[in-house]
Amino acid sequence: MQKLSPTLKQIEFPANVFRLDNGLTIIHQHLCATPVVVADIWVKAGASSEPEQWSGMAHFLEHMIFKGSPKVAIGEFDWAIENSGGIANAATSHDYAHFFLTTAAAQLPNTLPYLADILLHASIPEDEFIRERSVVLEEIRSSCDDPDWVGFQALCQNIYKTHPYKRSILGEQELLMKHSPNQMRCFHRTHYQPENMTVVLVGGIEQEAAISLVNESFSEFSVRSECPSHIIEAEPPLVEIARQELYLPRIEQARLTMAWLSVGAECLEDGIGLDLLSVILAGSRCSRLVTELREEKQLVLDVCSDFSLQKDSSLFTIGAWLEPKDLDLVEKIIRDRLQELRDRLIPEAELNRARSLLYNDYIFSTETPGQLAGVYGYYNTIATVEQSIMYPKIVNSLSAQQLQRIANQYLSPEHYAITILKPM
């Protein structure tokens, strides 16, 4: 087992990071004041890992993991967790799947082995596969009734031309009907291997006990398989305005969403700069677009901006709810405000306010064992765990000049994707 790394110690990283001989990464932080432990297992096996014809497999597998293993019968995992007063759940994105367990520290030796076994040795029984596929298909149908979900998926297909980020994490009904249990077992045995996994333990468990428990629970992995190969191509930059309009029933206002591609997690400073710019534009009640479009001119019911950091090509969005007659004017105002960011430095008072908002958001999002485990696992999966604690420092170090450079580099008023939803 190897302890990582000198760099982390130099910046006073609060957790300890280890890599086992088999490649599994362990992140542990002892919080002596809490009797609770969160175990969060992150796997580099999100929707981007799927061959295109296996779309939806990663999310479907998340469901099937809880159907047991050769040693853990169907329902036994749920019984063990609930009988000990714990809770467990899971989530899948394009970049990862993760499975988390919250329990009393004294119960972790009785519950973590169950979670490890179903993760490493998922049975994927055929009858349960068919039954659970109906659940996933209903999830897709329900999502298609949500205009915001429909709009976001359309936007992703509008802006991503080559990268798997263009695909829905849920998959497509036609392709899901073709998936087989053997294909899923192949996907599982390809990706649920130690070098792709990070086990995070945060809470009332000391280091020696934590490492020993993980060593015992995550020692035997399934025999490796190999999925059909697929190549993830770098997304080319936008060189035009990619415009898209959809007409939907049962919506009263139009939705406008504009999007720009930016750096992946390898360039954290630019990503955090875009996070700051999203706050300045429409990330708070006193931000520029909220003040102008909603409060002063009353052209929108609401307007917001968001930056989503991803492993490869991240996404910056501005969205608004408004009357259809105001769409052209609002789009023009947004483009003008982007040009202002490119032409003029942000006043120091406005920049300090945005810094404070992001800094406080980070502090509030790292208060509990579950939040800490999530932050550590997320960053270690898409980049490095070291980056998880660099956020506040970078937020406070970014200057107006740097933000102007970032706006010029990524937020063009002439090159973006726009998806508009209109009432039928």
C-alpha positions, 0 to 999 in steps of 0.5 A: 500500500502506497500513501499519497502524496507529498504535494497533499501534505504541503497544502495541509490536505485534511484527509489521508490518501492511499493506493492499495497494491491492486490500484484501489484508492482510499481517502480517509478523514477521521472526524472524532466529533461525529459517531457517523461514518459515510462510505462513498464509493466512486467508479469511473464508469459513467455514461461516457464509458459506454459504447454508443450502442450500449447507451444507458448501460451505466445508469441501468447497471446502477439499478442492477447493483442493488439486485445482489451478488452470489453471496448477497441475496436480493433484498438482503443488502437493503435489509442489512442497511435498514436494520442497522439504521443506515441509509444507502443510495447511488447516482450516475453521471457521464463521468462516474457512478457512485454508491454511498452509505451512511451509518453509525460507526459501530455498524460500518463493519457489518454494512460496508462488506455488503456494499462492497460485495454487490459492487464487485460481484453483481449477479445481474440475474436475468429475471431481475434485469427484465423487471428493472428495465421496465423501471428504467424505461418508466424513468425515461418516460417520466423525464420526457414529461419534464420540459426542463429535462427535454430542453437540457437534453436537446441543448446537449445534442445541440452543443456536443457533436462528437463527445458522449456528453451529447447522450442522455445518461438514462439512455434511449428506449430503443437501445435499452430494449436491445441490452442483455444481461451478458452485455451488462456483466461485460460492462461491469467486469470491464469498469468495476475494477480497482484502478477505476475505484475510489473508496472514501470514508469520512467520519467517526472511524480511525485510520487503521480500522478504516484501511483494514476494513477496506482491505478486507472488503475490497480484496476480490474483484470479478474476473476482468472482461473487455467491452467493445472499444470506443474512442472519445473524440475531443469536442471541436470549438463552436464557430457559429451560433447553433440555434434550435427551437422546439414546441412543447405542450403544457408550457406557458412561458418560453425557455431560452438556454444559451451554452458555451463549451469550456475547459475540462477539470484539467484546468481548474483555475479557468473553470473556477473563473467561469464559476465566478463569471456565472455568479456575476452574470446571473448567480444571485439576486443582485447579479447583472442579468437578474437586476436588469432583465427581471427587476428593472425591465421585467422581461423575464420571470427568472434568469440564471447562470451555471457552470458545470465542471466536467472531466472533459468539456465543461458547460457554461449556461445562461437560462431564462423563462420569458414570454415568446415575444421577448426572446430576441430582445433578451438574447441580444441583451445577454450577448451585449452583457457578455461583450461588456465582460470581454471589454471592461474589467469587473469593478472590485466591489462586484468581484468581491461580492461574487468571491464571497458568495462562492467561498461561502457556498464552498464552506457550506457544502463541506460541513458534513461527512457526506458532503466531504466524502462527495467532494473528495470522491468527485474530484479524485474521479474527474481530476485529482483529490488535491483540487478539492481543497484548492477551490477557495484559494483560487476563488480569492486569487482570481483578478479582474484581469484574469476574469476578462481573459477567461471571458474573452477565451470562452464566452463569445457573443458570436459562437454559442449554442441556443435552445429555445422551447416555445408553447405549442 
